[in-house]
Amino acid sequence: MADESDRTVASNRRARHEYDLLDTWEAGLVLRGSEVKSIRDAKVQIAEAFGREDKGELWLVGMHVPPYAMSGGESMGHDPDRPRKLLLHRSEIRRIVERMNLEGLTLVPLRLYFKGGNAKVEVALGRGRKLHDKRQALARKEADREADRAMGAVRRR
């Protein structure tokens, strides 16, 4: 999915641990100038963010973008925790909102990156994992690692 021109600014590694991810989309973001500069400096946090629907539009809530240091003070800056509009096609929004409502899924951001000069966010629909599911996933991952190590040891002989 990522090519040479993509530059990942922030990733949400916790989302892969806490959710079973079902579908992913690439969405644009509506940003202000000082937000773009702050994001380019990789001063953004998306771990607590999630998507919410409001009047037929999707909004990314909880993404923290601190004010740009060189923006000229408070009057020129932006609200660091304001909701940011996600740019998707109407049919994609409809499909996402329908699944969120019917299946009780959550829209979580996976990574924030620049593609061709534009800020993009990769979002996914996820089903929250219970504690025992997380333990099972970790156990499965550890078992796969051990099997790979054993196979590698056999190949080296």
Phi, psi and omega in degrees: 000324181267132176246187186299327185281345179283136176233104182289129182259318180213145176228153183250082182291332181294331181298322180292336179276322187268347183228149165272111185276130185257301181229149178236152177221155172258125182233147173277168179233142173269114184233161173264164185303315181291332177292319180298316180295319179294321178292320178299329176279005179061034177255069182216147179234124181241006185296326182264003186279157176204163180263145179221145179263137177212114178056045177079010178236152177258137181235140176264114185251139174093003176279125183259117176239103182295154179300145179292132186298326185263016186281351175100025175102188185294322185293332182266349185280202181218166175285119186294335185248018182291150175293142181241133184287135176267137181257108178222164175291150183304320180293324178293318178300315180300315181296317181295312182296320179300314180291324178298318183285315184285316187260357180067040182267164179243141176264114183240141175280138179261317178204155178241130185208167175255134179227114181061032180088353180255141177283129179233154175231135176266117181247154181220148170275129182225150175254126183298140178267147172277168182301318181291330176295320179297318179296319179296319180296318178295318179296319179296317179296318179295319178296319177297319178298315180296321178296319178297319178298316180297318179295323178294322179294322179292321180292328181287340181287000000 
